[in-house]
Amino acid sequence: VQLVESEGGLVQPGGSLRLSCAASGFTFSSYVMNWVRQAPGKQREAVASVTNDGSTNYANSVKGRFTISRDNVKKTVYLQMNSLRPEDTAVYFCRVAVGGRNYWGQGTQVTVSS
């Protein structure tokens, strides 16, 4: 299993950014895909998830601002982040559970600052 996230970046408050996570090594269309983030000095926080049929779930802190989606042909999951806030600054990870084991991407830094 391999998960490779796109580059994050530095964004001003109120700005937008889209992350992607390219997956390989498993039957992508069969699994729930997740985005998780970890802010400095804090525990990892589940941000959003999308099931194999496209049902989504979000943390309260990002509802209405972030959108998770997936492309089963490209084997890629996306996280569209709008109205970004300084408190969204974190390392963002893609995660999937396959065969009872969690697999993580390498993480990508998102910094929201003026």
N, CA, C and O atoms as a GROMACS GRO file, in nm:
protein
  456
    1VAL      N    1   0.085  -0.120   0.000
    1VAL     CA    2   0.000   0.000   0.000
    1VAL      C    3   0.088   0.125   0.000
    1VAL      O    4   0.182   0.137   0.080
    2GLN      N    5   0.058   0.214  -0.088
    2GLN     CA    6   0.133   0.340  -0.092
    2GLN      C    7   0.036   0.456  -0.109
    2GLN      O    8  -0.055   0.451  -0.192
    3LEU      N    9   0.059   0.560  -0.030
    3LEU     CA   10  -0.022   0.682  -0.038
    3LEU      C   11   0.075   0.800  -0.054
    3LEU      O   12   0.168   0.816   0.026
    4VAL      N   13   0.052   0.880  -0.155
    4VAL     CA   14   0.142   0.992  -0.182
    4VAL      C   15   0.060   1.120  -0.192
    4VAL      O   16  -0.021   1.137  -0.284
    5GLU      N   17   0.082   1.210  -0.096
    5GLU     CA   18   0.009   1.336  -0.095
    5GLU      C   19   0.077   1.440  -0.182
    5GLU      O   20   0.198   1.436  -0.203
    6SER      N   21  -0.002   1.531  -0.232
    6SER     CA   22   0.052   1.644  -0.307
    6SER      C   23   0.113   1.744  -0.210
    6SER      O   24   0.096   1.734  -0.088
    7GLU      N   25   0.185   1.840  -0.266
    7GLU     CA   26   0.244   1.943  -0.182
    7GLU      C   27   0.136   2.033  -0.124
    7GLU      O   28   0.037   2.066  -0.189
    8GLY      N   29   0.158   2.071   0.002
    8GLY     CA   30   0.070   2.169   0.063
    8GLY      C   31   0.119   2.307   0.027
    8GLY      O   32   0.151   2.335  -0.088
    9GLY      N   33   0.125   2.394   0.126
    9GLY     CA   34   0.178   2.525   0.099
    9GLY      C   35   0.137   2.628   0.203
    9GLY      O   36   0.076   2.597   0.305
   10LEU      N   37   0.175   2.751   0.171
   10LEU     CA   38   0.143   2.866   0.256
   10LEU      C   39   0.026   2.940   0.193
   10LEU      O   40   0.031   2.977   0.076
   11VAL      N   41  -0.079   2.961   0.271
   11VAL     CA   42  -0.200   3.024   0.221
   11VAL      C   43  -0.241   3.134   0.318
   11VAL      O   44  -0.226   3.120   0.439
   12GLN      N   45  -0.293   3.243   0.264
   12GLN     CA   46  -0.342   3.348   0.351
   12GLN      C   47  -0.477   3.310   0.412
   12GLN      O   48  -0.551   3.232   0.352
   13PRO      N   49  -0.508   3.362   0.528
   13PRO     CA   50  -0.642   3.337   0.585
   13PRO      C   51  -0.750   3.375   0.486
   13PRO      O   52  -0.744   3.478   0.419
   14GLY      N   53  -0.851   3.287   0.479
   14GLY     CA   54  -0.958   3.307   0.382
   14GLY      C   55  -0.932   3.244   0.248
   14GLY      O   56  -1.021   3.239   0.163
   15GLY      N   57  -0.811   3.196   0.227
   15GLY     CA   58  -0.774   3.138   0.099
   15GLY      C   59  -0.816   2.993   0.086
   15GLY      O   60  -0.878   2.936   0.176
   16SER      N   61  -0.780   2.934  -0.028
   16SER     CA   62  -0.818   2.796  -0.059
   16SER      C   63  -0.696   2.717  -0.102
   16SER      O   64  -0.596   2.771  -0.148
   17LEU      N   65  -0.708   2.586  -0.084
   17LEU     CA   66  -0.602   2.495  -0.125
   17LEU      C   67  -0.665   2.359  -0.147
   17LEU      O   68  -0.756   2.320  -0.074
   18ARG      N   69  -0.617   2.287  -0.248
   18ARG     CA   70  -0.665   2.151  -0.269
   18ARG      C   71  -0.549   2.053  -0.255
   18ARG      O   72  -0.446   2.067  -0.320
   19LEU      N   73  -0.569   1.956  -0.169
   19LEU     CA   74  -0.473   1.847  -0.152
   19LEU      C   75  -0.523   1.724  -0.228
   19LEU      O   76  -0.643   1.702  -0.243
   20SER      N   77  -0.428   1.645  -0.274
   20SER     CA   78  -0.463   1.517  -0.335
   20SER      C   79  -0.376   1.408  -0.275
   20SER      O   80  -0.267   1.434  -0.223
   21CYS      N   81  -0.425   1.287  -0.284
   21CYS     CA   82  -0.353   1.170  -0.232
   21CYS      C   83  -0.370   1.057  -0.333
   21CYS      O   84  -0.480   1.005  -0.351
   22ALA      N   85  -0.261   1.020  -0.398
   22ALA     CA   86  -0.262   0.914  -0.497
   22ALA      C   87  -0.232   0.781  -0.428
   22ALA      O   88  -0.135   0.768  -0.354
   23ALA      N   89  -0.318   0.683  -0.452
   23ALA     CA   90  -0.308   0.554  -0.384
   23ALA      C   91  -0.268   0.443  -0.480
   23ALA      O   92  -0.298   0.448  -0.599
   24SER      N   93  -0.200   0.343  -0.426
   24SER     CA   94  -0.166   0.225  -0.504
   24SER      C   95  -0.144   0.108  -0.411
   24SER      O   96  -0.122   0.125  -0.291
   25GLY      N   97  -0.151  -0.013  -0.467
   25GLY     CA   98  -0.121  -0.132  -0.390
   25GLY      C   99  -0.240  -0.197  -0.322
   25GLY      O  100  -0.224  -0.294  -0.248
   26PHE      N  101  -0.359  -0.146  -0.348
   26PHE     CA  102  -0.480  -0.206  -0.294
   26PHE      C  103  -0.597  -0.165  -0.384
   26PHE      O  104  -0.584  -0.078  -0.470
   27THR      N  105  -0.711  -0.230  -0.363
   27THR     CA  106  -0.828  -0.202  -0.446
   27THR      C  107  -0.894  -0.074  -0.395
   27THR      O  108  -0.982  -0.077  -0.308
   28PHE      N  109  -0.849   0.036  -0.449
   28PHE     CA  110  -0.887   0.168  -0.398
   28PHE      C  111  -1.038   0.185  -0.384
   28PHE      O  112  -1.086   0.237  -0.283
   29SER      N  113  -1.112   0.141  -0.483
   29SER     CA  114  -1.256   0.167  -0.485
   29SER      C  115  -1.331   0.097  -0.373
   29SER      O  116  -1.447   0.128  -0.348
   30SER      N  117  -1.266   0.004  -0.304
   30SER     CA  118  -1.335  -0.075  -0.201
   30SER      C  119  -1.319  -0.020  -0.061
   30SER      O  120  -1.381  -0.072   0.033
   31TYR      N  121  -1.239   0.084  -0.044
   31TYR     CA  122  -1.201   0.126   0.091
   31TYR      C  123  -1.239   0.271   0.123
   31TYR      O  124  -1.241   0.358   0.036
   32VAL      N  125  -1.269   0.292   0.251
   32VAL     CA  126  -1.289   0.427   0.303
   32VAL      C  127  -1.154   0.499   0.303
   32VAL      O  128  -1.053   0.444   0.347
   33MET      N  129  -1.156   0.622   0.254
   33MET     CA  130  -1.034   0.703   0.254
   33MET      C  131  -1.051   0.819   0.351
   33MET      O  132  -1.160   0.874   0.367
   34ASN      N  133  -0.942   0.854   0.415
   34ASN     CA  134  -0.947   0.952   0.523
   34ASN      C  135  -0.839   1.060   0.508
   34ASN      O  136  -0.731   1.036   0.455
   35TRP      N  137  -0.874   1.178   0.556
   35TRP     CA  138  -0.774   1.282   0.577
   35TRP      C  139  -0.766   1.309   0.727
   35TRP      O  140  -0.868   1.320   0.796
   36VAL      N  141  -0.644   1.318   0.776
   36VAL     CA  142  -0.616   1.341   0.918
   36VAL      C  143  -0.513   1.452   0.924
   36VAL      O  144  -0.430   1.464   0.834
   37ARG      N  145  -0.516   1.534   1.027
   37ARG     CA  146  -0.416   1.640   1.040
   37ARG      C  147  -0.359   1.642   1.181
   37ARG      O  148  -0.420   1.596   1.277
   38GLN      N  149  -0.239   1.697   1.188
   38GLN     CA  150  -0.173   1.712   1.318
   38GLN      C  151  -0.111   1.851   1.325
   38GLN      O  152  -0.019   1.884   1.250
   39ALA      N  153  -0.163   1.930   1.416
   39ALA     CA  154  -0.110   2.064   1.439
   39ALA      C  155   0.005   2.055   1.538
   39ALA      O  156   0.015   1.958   1.614
   40PRO      N  157   0.092   2.154   1.538
   40PRO     CA  158   0.207   2.151   1.630
   40PRO      C  159   0.162   2.136   1.775
   40PRO      O  160   0.077   2.212   1.823
   41GLY      N  161   0.219   2.039   1.843
   41GLY     CA  162   0.190   2.020   1.984
   41GLY      C  163   0.056   1.957   2.014
   41GLY      O  164   0.016   1.949   2.130
   42LYS      N  165  -0.014   1.912   1.910
   42LYS     CA  166  -0.146   1.852   1.930
   42LYS      C  167  -0.151   1.710   1.875
   42LYS      O  168  -0.065   1.670   1.796
   43GLN      N  169  -0.252   1.637   1.917
   43GLN     CA  170  -0.272   1.501   1.866
   43GLN      C  171  -0.331   1.506   1.725
   43GLN      O  172  -0.387   1.607   1.683
   44ARG      N  173  -0.316   1.397   1.655
   44ARG     CA  174  -0.376   1.388   1.523
   44ARG      C  175  -0.527   1.395   1.534
   44ARG      O  176  -0.587   1.342   1.628
   45GLU      N  177  -0.588   1.461   1.435
   45GLU     CA  178  -0.732   1.487   1.436
   45GLU      C  179  -0.790   1.440   1.303
   45GLU      O  180  -0.740   1.475   1.196
   46ALA      N  181  -0.895   1.359   1.310
   46ALA     CA  182  -0.963   1.319   1.188
   46ALA      C  183  -1.032   1.441   1.128
   46ALA      O  184  -1.104   1.513   1.196
   47VAL      N  185  -1.010   1.463   0.998
   47VAL     CA  186  -1.066   1.578   0.930
   47VAL      C  187  -1.188   1.540   0.847
   47VAL      O  188  -1.294   1.603   0.859
   48ALA      N  189  -1.173   1.439   0.764
   48ALA     CA  190  -1.282   1.401   0.675
   48ALA      C  191  -1.260   1.258   0.626
   48ALA      O  192  -1.148   1.207   0.624
   49SER      N  193  -1.371   1.195   0.588
   49SER     CA  194  -1.362   1.061   0.531
   49SER      C  195  -1.465   1.047   0.419
   49SER      O  196  -1.566   1.118   0.416
   50VAL      N  197  -1.437   0.956   0.328
   50VAL     CA  198  -1.530   0.928   0.218
   50VAL      C  199  -1.535   0.777   0.198
   50VAL      O  200  -1.431   0.712   0.186
   51THR      N  201  -1.655   0.722   0.194
   51THR     CA  202  -1.672   0.578   0.175
   51THR      C  203  -1.657   0.542   0.028
   51THR      O  204  -1.643   0.629  -0.059
   52ASN      N  205  -1.661   0.412   0.001
   52ASN     CA  206  -1.644   0.369  -0.137
   52ASN      C  207  -1.759   0.412  -0.226
   52ASN      O  208  -1.742   0.421  -0.348
   53ASP      N  209  -1.876   0.441  -0.168
   53ASP     CA  210  -1.989   0.487  -0.249
   53ASP      C  211  -2.006   0.638  -0.244
   53ASP      O  212  -2.105   0.691  -0.295
   54GLY      N  213  -1.910   0.709  -0.184
   54GLY     CA  214  -1.910   0.854  -0.188
   54GLY      C  215  -1.972   0.925  -0.069
   54GLY      O  216  -1.979   1.048  -0.069
   55SER      N  217  -2.017   0.852   0.030
   55SER     CA  218  -2.070   0.916   0.150
   55SER      C  219  -1.955   0.980   0.227
   55SER      O  220  -1.846   0.924   0.236
   56THR      N  221  -1.981   1.098   0.281
   56THR     CA  222  -1.875   1.174   0.345
   56THR      C  223  -1.907   1.205   0.491
   56THR      O  224  -2.022   1.204   0.534
   57ASN      N  225  -1.801   1.232   0.565
   57ASN     CA  226  -1.814   1.271   0.705
   57ASN      C  227  -1.704   1.372   0.736
   57ASN      O  228  -1.592   1.360   0.686
   58TYR      N  229  -1.736   1.472   0.819
   58TYR     CA  230  -1.642   1.580   0.847
   58TYR      C  231  -1.633   1.609   0.996
   58TYR      O  232  -1.730   1.591   1.070
   59ALA      N  233  -1.517   1.654   1.039
   59ALA     CA  234  -1.503   1.710   1.172
   59ALA      C  235  -1.584   1.839   1.178
   59ALA      O  236  -1.596   1.912   1.080
   60ASN      N  237  -1.638   1.866   1.295
   60ASN     CA  238  -1.718   1.988   1.311
   60ASN      C  239  -1.638   2.113   1.276
   60ASN      O  240  -1.693   2.211   1.225
   61SER      N  241  -1.508   2.109   1.303
   61SER     CA  242  -1.424   2.226   1.283
   61SER      C  243  -1.407   2.262   1.135
   61SER      O  244  -1.366   2.374   1.104
   62VAL      N  245  -1.437   2.170   1.044
   62VAL     CA  246  -1.417   2.198   0.901
   62VAL      C  247  -1.545   2.189   0.820
   62VAL      O  248  -1.544   2.217   0.700
   63LYS      N  249  -1.655   2.151   0.882
   63LYS     CA  250  -1.782   2.141   0.809
   63LYS      C  251  -1.817   2.272   0.743
   63LYS      O  252  -1.807   2.379   0.802
   64GLY      N  253  -1.860   2.260   0.618
   64GLY     CA  254  -1.898   2.378   0.542
   64GLY      C  255  -1.782   2.449   0.476
   64GLY      O  256  -1.803   2.540   0.395
   65ARG      N  257  -1.658   2.410   0.510
   65ARG     CA  258  -1.540   2.475   0.452
   65ARG      C  259  -1.457   2.376   0.369
   65ARG      O  260  -1.400   2.414   0.267
   66PHE      N  261  -1.452   2.252   0.413
   66PHE     CA  262  -1.371   2.150   0.345
   66PHE      C  263  -1.462   2.052   0.274
   66PHE      O  264  -1.574   2.025   0.319
   67THR      N  265  -1.415   2.000   0.162
   67THR     CA  266  -1.488   1.898   0.088
   67THR      C  267  -1.393   1.785   0.049
   67THR      O  268  -1.290   1.808  -0.015
   68ILE      N  269  -1.429   1.664   0.088
   68ILE     CA  270  -1.351   1.546   0.049
   68ILE      C  271  -1.422   1.481  -0.070
   68ILE      O  272  -1.544   1.476  -0.077
   69SER      N  273  -1.341   1.431  -0.163
   69SER     CA  274  -1.398   1.362  -0.277
   69SER      C  275  -1.298   1.257  -0.324
   69SER      O  276  -1.182   1.256  -0.282
   70ARG      N  277  -1.344   1.168  -0.412
   70ARG     CA  278  -1.256   1.065  -0.461
   70ARG      C  279  -1.282   1.038  -0.608
   70ARG      O  280  -1.392   1.059  -0.658
   71ASP      N  281  -1.178   0.992  -0.675
   71ASP     CA  282  -1.186   0.949  -0.813
   71ASP      C  283  -1.135   0.807  -0.818
   71ASP      O  284  -1.014   0.782  -0.812
   72ASN      N  285  -1.228   0.713  -0.830
   72ASN     CA  286  -1.189   0.572  -0.824
   72ASN      C  287  -1.112   0.526  -0.949
   72ASN      O  288  -1.042   0.426  -0.946
   73VAL      N  289  -1.127   0.600  -1.057
   73VAL     CA  290  -1.051   0.566  -1.178
   73VAL      C  291  -0.905   0.608  -1.161
   73VAL      O  292  -0.813   0.533  -1.193
   74LYS      N  293  -0.886   0.728  -1.110
   74LYS     CA  294  -0.750   0.779  -1.087
   74LYS      C  295  -0.690   0.729  -0.957
   74LYS      O  296  -0.572   0.751  -0.931
   75LYS      N  297  -0.772   0.661  -0.873
   75LYS     CA  298  -0.724   0.610  -0.743
   75LYS      C  299  -0.668   0.725  -0.660
   75LYS      O  300  -0.559   0.717  -0.604
   76THR      N  301  -0.744   0.831  -0.653
   76THR     CA  302  -0.700   0.951  -0.584
   76THR      C  303  -0.814   1.006  -0.498
   76THR      O  304  -0.930   1.004  -0.537
   77VAL      N  305  -0.776   1.053  -0.380
   77VAL     CA  306  -0.870   1.121  -0.292
   77VAL      C  307  -0.824   1.266  -0.278
   77VAL      O  308  -0.705   1.295  -0.273
   78TYR      N  309  -0.921   1.356  -0.270
   78TYR     CA  310  -0.893   1.498  -0.266
   78TYR      C  311  -0.949   1.561  -0.139
   78TYR      O  312  -1.044   1.510  -0.079
   79LEU      N  313  -0.890   1.673  -0.101
   79LEU     CA  314  -0.944   1.753   0.006
   79LEU      C  315  -0.939   1.899  -0.040
   79LEU      O  316  -0.833   1.960  -0.046
   80GLN      N  317  -1.057   1.953  -0.072
   80GLN     CA  318  -1.068   2.093  -0.109
   80GLN      C  319  -1.092   2.174   0.018
   80GLN      O  320  -1.189   2.151   0.090
   81MET      N  321  -1.002   2.267   0.044
   81MET     CA  322  -1.009   2.345   0.168
   81MET      C  323  -1.033   2.491   0.132
   81MET      O  324  -0.951   2.554   0.066
   82ASN      N  325  -1.146   2.543   0.176
   82ASN     CA  326  -1.182   2.682   0.151
   82ASN      C  327  -1.192   2.758   0.283
   82ASN      O  328  -1.198   2.698   0.391
   83SER      N  329  -1.193   2.888   0.273
   83SER     CA  330  -1.205   2.974   0.393
   83SER      C  331  -1.107   2.930   0.501
   83SER      O  332  -1.144   2.915   0.618
   84LEU      N  333  -0.984   2.911   0.462
   84LEU     CA  334  -0.885   2.860   0.556
   84LEU      C  335  -0.858   2.958   0.668
   84LEU      O  336  -0.861   3.080   0.650
   85ARG      N  337  -0.831   2.901   0.784
   85ARG     CA  338  -0.805   2.978   0.906
   85ARG      C  339  -0.667   2.943   0.960
   85ARG      O  340  -0.614   2.836   0.930
   86PRO      N  341  -0.609   3.031   1.039
   86PRO     CA  342  -0.478   2.998   1.098
   86PRO      C  343  -0.481   2.866   1.177
   86PRO      O  344  -0.381   2.794   1.181
   87GLU      N  345  -0.593   2.836   1.238
   87GLU     CA  346  -0.601   2.712   1.316
   87GLU      C  347  -0.608   2.586   1.229
   87GLU      O  348  -0.604   2.475   1.281
   88ASP      N  349  -0.617   2.603   1.098
   88ASP     CA  350  -0.608   2.489   1.006
   88ASP      C  351  -0.462   2.451   0.977
   88ASP      O  352  -0.436   2.350   0.911
   89THR      N  353  -0.368   2.532   1.025
   89THR     CA  354  -0.226   2.502   1.005
   89THR      C  355  -0.192   2.367   1.069
   89THR      O  356  -0.215   2.346   1.188
   90ALA      N  357  -0.138   2.278   0.988
   90ALA     CA  358  -0.109   2.142   1.035
   90ALA      C  359  -0.039   2.066   0.924
   90ALA      O  360  -0.031   2.110   0.810
   91VAL      N  361   0.011   1.949   0.962
   91VAL     CA  362   0.053   1.851   0.862
   91VAL      C  363  -0.069   1.764   0.832
   91VAL      O  364  -0.133   1.710   0.923
   92TYR      N  365  -0.101   1.751   0.705
   92TYR     CA  366  -0.218   1.674   0.662
   92TYR      C  367  -0.173   1.540   0.606
   92TYR      O  368  -0.080   1.532   0.526
   93PHE      N  369  -0.242   1.436   0.651
   93PHE     CA  370  -0.209   1.299   0.611
   93PHE      C  371  -0.330   1.233   0.546
   93PHE      O  372  -0.445   1.258   0.584
   94CYS      N  373  -0.302   1.150   0.450
   94CYS     CA  374  -0.400   1.061   0.392
   94CYS      C  375  -0.387   0.927   0.465
   94CYS      O  376  -0.276   0.883   0.495
   95ARG      N  377  -0.499   0.863   0.495
   95ARG     CA  378  -0.494   0.734   0.567
   95ARG      C  379  -0.596   0.637   0.510
   95ARG      O  380  -0.705   0.675   0.468
   96VAL      N  381  -0.556   0.509   0.511
   96VAL     CA  382  -0.649   0.402   0.474
   96VAL      C  383  -0.621   0.282   0.563
   96VAL      O  384  -0.507   0.255   0.598
   97ALA      N  385  -0.726   0.212   0.599
   97ALA     CA  386  -0.712   0.089   0.677
   97ALA      C  387  -0.736  -0.029   0.584
   97ALA      O  388  -0.845  -0.045   0.530
   98VAL      N  389  -0.634  -0.111   0.566
   98VAL     CA  390  -0.643  -0.227   0.479
   98VAL      C  391  -0.596  -0.348   0.558
   98VAL      O  392  -0.488  -0.348   0.616
   99GLY      N  393  -0.680  -0.453   0.560
   99GLY     CA  394  -0.642  -0.574   0.632
   99GLY      C  395  -0.616  -0.552   0.779
   99GLY      O  396  -0.531  -0.618   0.838
  100GLY      N  397  -0.690  -0.458   0.839
  100GLY     CA  398  -0.676  -0.433   0.981
  100GLY      C  399  -0.557  -0.348   1.019
  100GLY      O  400  -0.528  -0.333   1.137
  101ARG      N  401  -0.490  -0.293   0.922
  101ARG     CA  402  -0.372  -0.211   0.948
  101ARG      C  403  -0.391  -0.074   0.885
  101ARG      O  404  -0.445  -0.061   0.775
  102ASN      N  405  -0.346   0.028   0.956
  102ASN     CA  406  -0.351   0.163   0.904
  102ASN      C  407  -0.227   0.194   0.820
  102ASN      O  408  -0.114   0.164   0.859
  103TYR      N  409  -0.252   0.254   0.706
  103TYR     CA  410  -0.144   0.302   0.621
  103TYR      C  411  -0.157   0.453   0.608
  103TYR      O  412  -0.268   0.507   0.596
  104TRP      N  413  -0.041   0.521   0.608
  104TRP     CA  414  -0.039   0.667   0.607
  104TRP      C  415   0.047   0.717   0.492
  104TRP      O  416   0.144   0.653   0.451
  105GLY      N  417   0.008   0.832   0.440
  105GLY     CA  418   0.096   0.902   0.349
  105GLY      C  419   0.208   0.969   0.427
  105GLY      O  420   0.215   0.960   0.550
  106GLN      N  421   0.295   1.037   0.354
  106GLN     CA  422   0.412   1.099   0.417
  106GLN      C  423   0.377   1.230   0.487
  106GLN      O  424   0.456   1.282   0.565
  107GLY      N  425   0.258   1.282   0.460
  107GLY     CA  426   0.217   1.407   0.521
  107GLY      C  427   0.259   1.526   0.438
  107GLY      O  428   0.362   1.524   0.370
  108THR      N  429   0.178   1.631   0.442
  108THR     CA  430   0.209   1.753   0.370
  108THR      C  431   0.172   1.873   0.456
  108THR      O  432   0.065   1.876   0.517
  109GLN      N  433   0.260   1.971   0.461
  109GLN     CA  434   0.242   2.086   0.549
  109GLN      C  435   0.150   2.189   0.484
  109GLN      O  436   0.169   2.229   0.370
  110VAL      N  437   0.051   2.229   0.561
  110VAL     CA  438  -0.036   2.341   0.522
  110VAL      C  439  -0.022   2.449   0.628
  110VAL      O  440  -0.047   2.424   0.746
  111THR      N  441   0.016   2.566   0.586
  111THR     CA  442   0.033   2.678   0.678
  111THR      C  443  -0.058   2.792   0.634
  111THR      O  444  -0.053   2.838   0.520
  112VAL      N  445  -0.142   2.836   0.727
  112VAL     CA  446  -0.234   2.946   0.699
  112VAL      C  447  -0.187   3.067   0.780
  112VAL      O  448  -0.196   3.068   0.902
  113SER      N  449  -0.138   3.166   0.708
  113SER     CA  450  -0.080   3.282   0.776
  113SER      C  451  -0.075   3.399   0.681
  113SER      O  452  -0.060   3.383   0.559
  114SER      N  453  -0.086   3.518   0.738
  114SER     CA  454  -0.073   3.639   0.657
  114SER      C  455   0.071   3.689   0.661
  114SER      O  456   0.103   3.790   0.599
   0.00000   0.00000   0.00000
